[in-house]
Amino acid sequence: MYVADLVTKTVVLEALEGEPPLVVIPGVLQFRVIFNSGAAFSIGTGMTFIFTLIAAGVVAAIIRTARKLVSMPWAITLGLLLGGALGNLTDRLLRYPSGFGRPTQLQGHVVDFVEVLPGNFPVIDYFPVFNVADSAIVCGGILAVILAWRGYQIDGTREGKSGRAA
């Protein structure tokens, strides 16, 4: 997921930065480059430094947890979470206004470009613009909840209804 995120961001920036949105399916899907200093839904704009530290902590926790990993479903889940976190962390470390030799560190803006139902999203005015890393994080998070709910452990065991490993 990490490589897919880097490649898609590079291609989109080359093709669409400074250009009008590329409409793929009118009213349903378009690609539009934005630079997000916040988190999902642009929450916490201006707290980029904190999101960078959180992402670094998530990466470290996943790497540490992976040492005990035996379960294939958990390997996929943690792989999605790690790839997504690394993708957005790379942006926060290297993209403007951060980067080597710049006075502002750990505050880069994440490149987002996938826009679903532009201007047509029910309930809220818009659905957030996102990227491949965001998708990986959401899918990994959903899988983690399902695996935990079903009792699957990272060591390959499964909690039974009696509370013992099955």
ROSE-4610 file (N, C-alpha, C; in Angstrom, 1 decimal, always signed):
// ROSE-4610
residu = [M/M/M/Y/Y/Y/V/V/V/A/A/A/D/D/D/L/L/L/V/V/V/T/T/T/K/K/K/T/T/T/V/V/V/V/V/V/L/L/L/E/E/E/A/A/A/L/L/L/E/E/E/G/G/G/E/E/E/P/P/P/P/P/P/L/L/L/V/V/V/V/V/V/I/I/I/P/P/P/G/G/G/V/V/V/L/L/L/Q/Q/Q/F/F/F/R/R/R/V/V/V/I/I/I/F/F/F/N/N/N/S/S/S/G/G/G/A/A/A/A/A/A/F/F/F/S/S/S/I/I/I/G/G/G/T/T/T/G/G/G/M/M/M/T/T/T/F/F/F/I/I/I/F/F/F/T/T/T/L/L/L/I/I/I/A/A/A/A/A/A/G/G/G/V/V/V/V/V/V/A/A/A/A/A/A/I/I/I/I/I/I/R/R/R/T/T/T/A/A/A/R/R/R/K/K/K/L/L/L/V/V/V/S/S/S/M/M/M/P/P/P/W/W/W/A/A/A/I/I/I/T/T/T/L/L/L/G/G/G/L/L/L/L/L/L/L/L/L/G/G/G/G/G/G/A/A/A/L/L/L/G/G/G/N/N/N/L/L/L/T/T/T/D/D/D/R/R/R/L/L/L/L/L/L/R/R/R/Y/Y/Y/P/P/P/S/S/S/G/G/G/F/F/F/G/G/G/R/R/R/P/P/P/T/T/T/Q/Q/Q/L/L/L/Q/Q/Q/G/G/G/H/H/H/V/V/V/V/V/V/D/D/D/F/F/F/V/V/V/E/E/E/V/V/V/L/L/L/P/P/P/G/G/G/N/N/N/F/F/F/P/P/P/V/V/V/I/I/I/D/D/D/Y/Y/Y/F/F/F/P/P/P/V/V/V/F/F/F/N/N/N/V/V/V/A/A/A/D/D/D/S/S/S/A/A/A/I/I/I/V/V/V/C/C/C/G/G/G/G/G/G/I/I/I/L/L/L/A/A/A/V/V/V/I/I/I/L/L/L/A/A/A/W/W/W/R/R/R/G/G/G/Y/Y/Y/Q/Q/Q/I/I/I/D/D/D/G/G/G/T/T/T/R/R/R/E/E/E/G/G/G/K/K/K/S/S/S/G/G/G/R/R/R/A/A/A/A/A/A]
num = [1/1/1/2/2/2/3/3/3/4/4/4/5/5/5/6/6/6/7/7/7/8/8/8/9/9/9/10/10/10/11/11/11/12/12/12/13/13/13/14/14/14/15/15/15/16/16/16/17/17/17/18/18/18/19/19/19/20/20/20/21/21/21/22/22/22/23/23/23/24/24/24/25/25/25/26/26/26/27/27/27/28/28/28/29/29/29/30/30/30/31/31/31/32/32/32/33/33/33/34/34/34/35/35/35/36/36/36/37/37/37/38/38/38/39/39/39/40/40/40/41/41/41/42/42/42/43/43/43/44/44/44/45/45/45/46/46/46/47/47/47/48/48/48/49/49/49/50/50/50/51/51/51/52/52/52/53/53/53/54/54/54/55/55/55/56/56/56/57/57/57/58/58/58/59/59/59/60/60/60/61/61/61/62/62/62/63/63/63/64/64/64/65/65/65/66/66/66/67/67/67/68/68/68/69/69/69/70/70/70/71/71/71/72/72/72/73/73/73/74/74/74/75/75/75/76/76/76/77/77/77/78/78/78/79/79/79/80/80/80/81/81/81/82/82/82/83/83/83/84/84/84/85/85/85/86/86/86/87/87/87/88/88/88/89/89/89/90/90/90/91/91/91/92/92/92/93/93/93/94/94/94/95/95/95/96/96/96/97/97/97/98/98/98/99/99/99/100/100/100/101/101/101/102/102/102/103/103/103/104/104/104/105/105/105/106/106/106/107/107/107/108/108/108/109/109/109/110/110/110/111/111/111/112/112/112/113/113/113/114/114/114/115/115/115/116/116/116/117/117/117/118/118/118/119/119/119/120/120/120/121/121/121/122/122/122/123/123/123/124/124/124/125/125/125/126/126/126/127/127/127/128/128/128/129/129/129/130/130/130/131/131/131/132/132/132/133/133/133/134/134/134/135/135/135/136/136/136/137/137/137/138/138/138/139/139/139/140/140/140/141/141/141/142/142/142/143/143/143/144/144/144/145/145/145/146/146/146/147/147/147/148/148/148/149/149/149/150/150/150/151/151/151/152/152/152/153/153/153/154/154/154/155/155/155/156/156/156/157/157/157/158/158/158/159/159/159/160/160/160/161/161/161/162/162/162/163/163/163/164/164/164/165/165/165/166/166/166]
x = [+0.8/+0.0/+0.9/+2.0/+2.9/+3.3/+3.8/+4.3/+3.1/+2.0/+0.8/+0.4/+0.5/+0.2/+1.2/+2.5/+3.5/+3.4/+3.2/+3.0/+1.8/+0.7/-0.5/-0.4/+0.2/+0.4/+1.3/+2.4/+3.3/+2.7/+1.9/+1.2/+0.2/-0.6/-1.6/-1.0/+0.0/+0.7/+1.2/+1.9/+2.4/+1.3/+0.2/-0.9/-1.9/-2.2/-3.3/-3.0/-1.8/-1.6/-1.7/-2.5/-2.8/-3.8/-4.4/-5.4/-6.8/-7.8/-9.2/-9.4/-10.4/-10.6/-10.8/-10.3/-10.5/-11.7/-12.8/-14.1/-14.0/-14.2/-14.1/-15.6/-16.4/-17.9/-18.6/-19.2/-19.9/-20.8/-20.6/-21.4/-21.1/-20.2/-19.9/-18.4/-17.5/-16.1/-15.3/-14.4/-13.4/-12.1/-11.0/-9.7/-9.4/-9.1/-8.8/-7.7/-6.6/-5.5/-5.8/-5.6/-5.7/-4.5/-4.1/-3.0/-3.7/-3.7/-4.4/-3.4/-3.5/-2.6/-3.3/-4.5/-5.2/-5.4/-6.4/-6.7/-7.9/-8.6/-9.8/-10.8/-11.5/-12.5/-11.8/-10.5/-9.7/-9.8/-10.1/-10.2/-8.8/-8.6/-7.3/-6.3/-6.8/-5.9/-5.1/-3.8/-2.9/-2.3/-2.7/-2.1/-1.3/-0.7/+0.1/+1.2/+1.9/+3.0/+2.5/+1.3/+0.8/+0.4/-0.2/-0.5/+0.7/+1.8/+3.0/+3.5/+3.5/+4.0/+3.1/+1.8/+0.8/+1.1/+1.3/+1.6/+2.8/+3.9/+5.1/+4.9/+4.1/+3.8/+3.1/+2.1/+1.4/+2.3/+3.2/+4.1/+5.0/+5.5/+6.3/+5.6/+4.3/+3.5/+3.2/+2.9/+2.6/+3.9/+5.0/+6.3/+6.6/+6.3/+6.6/+5.6/+4.3/+3.3/+3.6/+4.1/+4.4/+5.3/+6.1/+7.1/+6.3/+5.1/+4.4/+3.3/+3.3/+2.3/+2.4/+1.3/+1.2/+0.0/-1.0/-2.3/-2.2/-2.6/-2.6/-3.6/-4.9/-5.8/-5.2/-4.6/-4.0/-2.8/-2.0/-0.9/-1.4/-2.5/-3.1/-3.6/-4.3/-4.8/-3.7/-2.7/-1.6/-0.8/-0.7/+0.0/-0.8/-2.1/-2.9/-2.7/-2.7/-2.5/-1.1/-0.1/+1.3/+1.5/+1.1/+1.2/+0.6/-0.6/-1.4/-0.7/-0.3/+0.3/+1.7/+2.4/+3.7/+3.5/+2.5/+2.2/+1.9/+1.1/+0.8/+1.9/+2.6/+3.8/+4.9/+5.1/+6.0/+5.7/+4.4/+4.0/+4.3/+3.9/+4.1/+5.6/+6.5/+7.9/+8.6/+8.1/+8.8/+8.1/+6.8/+6.1/+6.1/+5.8/+5.7/+4.7/+4.9/+6.1/+7.2/+7.2/+8.3/+9.4/+10.3/+11.3/+12.7/+13.7/+15.1/+15.5/+16.1/+16.6/+15.6/+14.4/+13.4/+13.2/+12.8/+12.7/+11.6/+10.6/+9.4/+9.5/+9.6/+9.8/+8.5/+8.3/+7.2/+5.8/+5.7/+4.4/+4.0/+4.4/+4.1/+2.6/+2.1/+0.7/+0.5/-0.5/-0.8/-1.5/-1.1/-1.7/-3.0/-4.1/-5.4/-5.9/-6.6/-7.0/-8.3/-8.8/-10.0/-11.2/-12.1/-13.3/-14.6/-15.3/-16.5/-17.8/-18.7/-20.0/-19.7/-18.9/-18.6/-19.8/-20.1/-21.2/-22.5/-22.6/-23.8/-24.0/-23.1/-23.1/-24.2/-25.1/-26.2/-25.7/-26.5/-26.4/-25.3/-24.1/-23.1/-22.9/-22.3/-22.1/-21.2/-20.2/-19.2/-18.7/-18.2/-17.4/-16.0/-15.2/-13.8/-13.0/-12.1/-11.2/-10.1/-9.7/-8.8/-7.8/-7.0/-5.9/-5.9/-4.9/-4.8/-4.4/-3.5/-3.2/-4.4/-5.2/-6.4/-7.3/-7.5/-8.3/-7.7/-6.4/-5.8/-6.0/-5.9/-6.1/-7.6/-8.5/-9.9/-10.2/-9.8/-10.0/-9.3/-8.1/-7.4/-8.1/-8.6/-9.3/-10.6/-11.3/-12.5/-12.2/-11.2/-10.7/-10.3/-9.6/-9.2/-10.4/-11.4/-12.6/-13.3/-13.4/-14.1/-13.3/-11.9/-11.1/-11.2/-11.1/-11.2/-12.6/-13.6/-15.0/-15.2/-14.6/-14.7/-13.8/-12.9/-12.0/-10.7/-10.3/-9.1/-7.9/-6.9/-5.7/-4.6/-3.6/-2.5/-1.5/-1.6/-0.8/-1.4/-2.5/-3.2/-4.2/-4.4/-5.5/-6.8/-7.8/-9.2/-9.8/-10.3/-11.0/-12.4/-12.7/-14.0/-15.0/-16.2/-17.2/-17.0/-16.2/-15.9/-14.7/-14.1/-13.0/-11.6/-11.6/-10.3/-10.0/-8.7/-8.3/-8.8/-9.3/-9.9/-8.9]
y = [-1.2/+0.0/+1.3/+1.2/+2.3/+2.8/+1.8/+2.1/+2.6/+2.0/+2.4/+3.9/+4.2/+5.6/+6.6/+6.3/+7.2/+7.3/+6.2/+6.3/+7.1/+6.8/+7.6/+9.1/+9.4/+10.8/+11.5/+10.8/+11.4/+11.6/+10.6/+10.7/+11.8/+11.9/+12.9/+14.3/+14.5/+15.8/+16.2/+15.3/+15.6/+16.0/+15.3/+15.5/+16.6/+16.7/+17.6/+18.8/+18.9/+20.0/+21.3/+22.2/+23.5/+23.4/+22.2/+22.0/+21.9/+22.1/+21.8/+20.3/+20.0/+18.5/+17.7/+16.5/+15.5/+14.7/+14.9/+14.3/+12.9/+11.8/+10.5/+10.0/+10.2/+9.9/+11.1/+11.9/+13.2/+13.0/+13.8/+13.8/+12.7/+11.8/+10.6/+10.5/+10.7/+10.6/+11.6/+12.2/+13.1/+13.1/+13.5/+13.6/+15.1/+15.6/+17.0/+17.0/+17.7/+17.8/+18.8/+18.4/+19.3/+19.0/+19.9/+19.7/+19.8/+18.8/+18.7/+18.8/+19.8/+19.9/+19.3/+18.9/+18.3/+16.8/+16.2/+14.8/+14.6/+13.5/+13.2/+14.4/+14.7/+15.8/+17.1/+17.2/+18.4/+18.8/+17.9/+18.2/+18.4/+19.4/+19.6/+20.4/+21.1/+21.9/+22.8/+22.8/+23.6/+22.7/+21.4/+20.5/+19.4/+19.8/+18.9/+18.2/+19.0/+18.4/+17.3/+17.4/+16.4/+15.1/+15.3/+14.2/+13.5/+14.2/+13.6/+12.6/+13.1/+12.3/+11.1/+11.3/+10.2/+9.1/+9.6/+8.6/+7.8/+8.5/+7.9/+6.8/+7.2/+6.2/+5.0/+5.2/+4.1/+3.2/+3.8/+2.9/+2.1/+2.7/+2.0/+0.9/+1.2/+0.2/-1.0/-0.7/-1.8/-2.7/-2.0/-2.8/-3.7/-3.1/-3.9/-5.0/-4.8/-5.9/-6.9/-6.6/-7.5/-8.7/-8.4/-9.5/-10.7/-10.5/-11.6/-12.1/-11.6/-11.9/-13.3/-14.0/-15.4/-15.4/-14.7/-14.7/-14.0/-14.7/-14.1/-12.9/-13.1/-11.9/-10.7/-10.9/-9.8/-9.2/-10.1/-9.6/-8.7/-9.0/-8.1/-6.8/-7.0/-5.8/-4.8/-5.4/-4.5/-4.0/-4.7/-4.3/-3.1/-3.1/-2.0/-0.7/-1.0/+0.2/+0.7/-0.1/+0.3/+1.1/+0.5/+1.2/+2.6/+2.6/+3.9/+4.9/+4.5/+5.4/+5.9/+5.0/+5.4/+6.4/+6.1/+7.0/+8.5/+8.6/+10.0/+10.5/+9.7/+10.2/+10.7/+10.0/+10.5/+11.9/+12.1/+13.5/+14.5/+14.1/+15.0/+15.4/+14.4/+14.6/+15.4/+15.2/+15.6/+16.7/+16.8/+17.7/+19.1/+20.1/+21.5/+21.6/+22.4/+23.3/+22.6/+21.3/+20.6/+20.3/+19.5/+19.0/+19.4/+18.7/+18.9/+20.3/+21.0/+22.3/+23.4/+23.1/+24.1/+24.3/+25.5/+25.8/+25.1/+24.7/+24.0/+22.5/+21.8/+20.3/+19.7/+18.5/+17.6/+18.2/+19.1/+19.8/+19.8/+18.8/+18.7/+18.4/+18.9/+18.7/+17.4/+16.6/+15.3/+15.6/+14.9/+15.1/+14.2/+14.8/+14.1/+14.4/+13.4/+13.6/+12.9/+12.0/+11.2/+11.9/+12.3/+13.0/+12.3/+11.8/+11.0/+11.9/+11.8/+12.5/+14.0/+14.6/+16.1/+17.0/+17.6/+18.5/+17.8/+16.5/+15.7/+14.8/+14.9/+13.9/+14.3/+13.2/+13.5/+13.8/+14.4/+14.8/+15.9/+15.7/+16.7/+17.4/+18.5/+19.2/+18.5/+17.8/+17.1/+16.0/+15.0/+13.9/+14.3/+14.0/+14.5/+13.9/+14.7/+14.2/+13.4/+12.3/+11.3/+10.8/+9.8/+9.2/+7.7/+7.1/+5.6/+5.3/+6.0/+5.8/+5.9/+6.9/+7.0/+5.8/+5.3/+4.1/+2.9/+2.7/+1.6/+1.7/+2.8/+3.0/+2.7/+3.1/+2.9/+1.4/+0.8/-0.7/-1.5/-1.1/-1.8/-1.7/-0.5/-0.3/-1.1/-1.2/-2.0/-3.4/-3.9/-5.3/-5.6/-4.7/-4.9/-5.0/-4.2/-4.3/-5.6/-6.0/-7.3/-8.5/-8.5/-9.6/-9.6/-8.4/-8.4/-8.8/-8.4/-8.8/-10.3/-10.9/-12.3/-13.1/-12.5/-13.2/-13.6/-13.2/-13.6/-12.8/-13.5/-12.9/-12.9/-12.0/-11.8/-13.1/-13.9/-15.0/-16.3/-16.1/-17.1/-17.9/-17.6/-18.2/-17.5/-18.1/-17.5/-17.6/-16.5/-16.6/-17.2/-18.2/-18.8/-18.1/-18.5/-17.8/-18.0/-19.0/-19.3/-18.4/-17.7/-16.8/-17.5/-18.8/-19.5/-19.5/-19.6/-19.7/-21.0/-20.9/-22.1/-22.7]
z = [+0.0/+0.0/+0.0/+0.7/+0.8/-0.6/-1.4/-2.8/-3.6/-3.5/-4.3/-4.0/-2.7/-2.3/-2.8/-2.7/-3.3/-4.8/-5.5/-6.9/-7.4/-6.8/-7.1/-6.8/-5.7/-5.4/-6.4/-6.8/-7.7/-9.1/-9.5/-10.8/-10.8/-9.8/-9.7/-9.6/-8.8/-8.7/-10.1/-10.8/-12.1/-13.1/-13.1/-14.0/-13.7/-12.4/-12.0/-11.1/-10.5/-9.7/-10.4/-9.9/-10.6/-11.7/-11.9/-13.0/-12.4/-13.2/-12.7/-12.5/-11.7/-11.4/-12.6/-12.6/-13.7/-13.3/-14.1/-13.8/-14.5/-13.6/-14.1/-14.4/-13.4/-13.6/-13.1/-14.0/-13.5/-12.3/-11.3/-10.1/-9.2/-9.5/-8.7/-8.3/-9.2/-8.9/-9.8/-9.1/-9.7/-9.0/-9.6/-9.0/-8.9/-7.7/-7.5/-6.4/-6.7/-5.8/-4.7/-3.5/-2.4/-1.4/-0.6/+0.4/+1.7/+2.5/+3.8/+4.9/+5.7/+6.9/+8.1/+8.0/+9.2/+9.0/+9.7/+9.6/+8.7/+8.9/+8.1/+8.3/+7.2/+7.2/+7.5/+7.3/+7.6/+9.0/+9.9/+11.3/+11.8/+12.7/+13.3/+12.4/+11.5/+10.6/+11.5/+11.3/+12.2/+13.3/+13.4/+14.4/+13.7/+12.5/+11.7/+12.5/+13.3/+14.1/+15.0/+15.6/+16.5/+15.7/+14.5/+13.6/+13.2/+12.9/+12.5/+13.7/+14.9/+16.0/+16.2/+16.1/+16.2/+15.2/+13.9/+12.8/+13.1/+13.6/+13.9/+15.0/+16.0/+17.1/+16.6/+15.7/+15.1/+14.3/+13.5/+12.8/+13.7/+14.8/+15.8/+16.4/+16.8/+17.5/+16.6/+15.3/+14.4/+14.2/+14.0/+13.8/+15.0/+16.2/+17.4/+17.6/+17.2/+17.3/+16.3/+15.1/+14.1/+14.4/+15.5/+15.9/+16.4/+17.0/+17.5/+16.5/+15.3/+14.3/+13.7/+13.8/+13.2/+12.3/+12.6/+11.9/+10.6/+9.5/+8.1/+8.1/+8.6/+8.6/+9.3/+10.4/+11.1/+10.4/+9.7/+8.8/+7.8/+7.1/+6.1/+6.7/+7.8/+8.5/+8.9/+9.6/+10.0/+8.8/+7.7/+6.5/+5.9/+5.9/+5.4/+6.3/+7.6/+8.6/+8.5/+8.4/+8.3/+7.0/+5.9/+4.6/+4.5/+5.0/+5.1/+6.0/+7.2/+8.1/+7.5/+6.9/+6.3/+5.1/+4.3/+3.2/+3.7/+4.6/+5.1/+5.9/+6.7/+7.4/+6.5/+5.4/+4.4/+3.9/+3.7/+3.3/+4.4/+5.6/+6.7/+7.0/+6.6/+6.8/+5.7/+4.5/+3.3/+2.4/+2.5/+1.6/+2.2/+1.4/+1.8/+3.0/+4.0/+4.2/+4.9/+5.1/+5.7/+4.7/+5.1/+4.1/+4.6/+4.0/+4.3/+4.0/+4.9/+4.7/+5.0/+5.3/+5.5/+7.0/+7.4/+8.8/+9.5/+8.8/+9.4/+9.2/+10.3/+10.2/+10.8/+10.3/+10.8/+10.5/+9.5/+9.3/+7.9/+7.1/+5.7/+5.5/+4.4/+4.1/+3.3/+3.6/+2.9/+1.6/+0.5/-0.8/-0.8/-1.0/-1.2/-2.6/-3.2/-4.6/-5.0/-4.3/-4.7/-4.1/-4.9/-4.5/-4.9/-4.0/-4.3/-4.1/-5.0/-5.0/-4.7/-5.6/-5.4/-5.4/-4.3/-4.2/-4.1/-4.1/-4.1/-2.9/-1.9/-0.8/+0.1/+0.5/+1.4/+2.8/+3.5/+5.0/+5.2/+4.7/+4.8/+3.5/+3.4/+2.2/+1.2/+1.7/+0.9/+1.6/+0.8/+1.3/+1.2/+2.2/+2.2/+1.0/+0.6/-0.5/+0.2/-0.4/+0.3/-0.6/-0.2/-1.0/-0.7/-1.3/-1.2/+0.3/+0.9/+2.3/+3.2/+3.0/+3.8/+3.6/+2.4/+2.1/+2.8/+2.8/+3.5/+5.0/+5.6/+7.0/+7.4/+6.6/+6.9/+6.7/+5.6/+5.4/+6.5/+6.9/+8.0/+9.3/+9.6/+10.8/+10.9/+9.8/+9.7/+9.9/+9.3/+9.4/+10.9/+11.5/+12.9/+13.8/+13.6/+14.4/+14.2/+13.0/+12.7/+13.3/+13.1/+13.7/+15.2/+15.8/+17.3/+17.8/+17.1/+17.4/+17.3/+16.3/+16.1/+16.9/+17.7/+18.6/+18.1/+16.9/+16.3/+17.0/+17.4/+18.0/+17.0/+17.3/+16.4/+16.4/+17.5/+17.6/+16.9/+16.2/+15.4/+16.2/+17.5/+18.3/+18.1/+18.6/+18.5/+19.9/+20.4/+21.7/+21.4/+22.2/+22.2/+23.1/+23.0/+23.8/+25.3/+25.7/+27.1/+27.6/+26.6/+27.0/+26.9/+26.5/+26.3/+24.8/+24.5/+23.1/+22.5/+21.3/+20.6/+19.7]
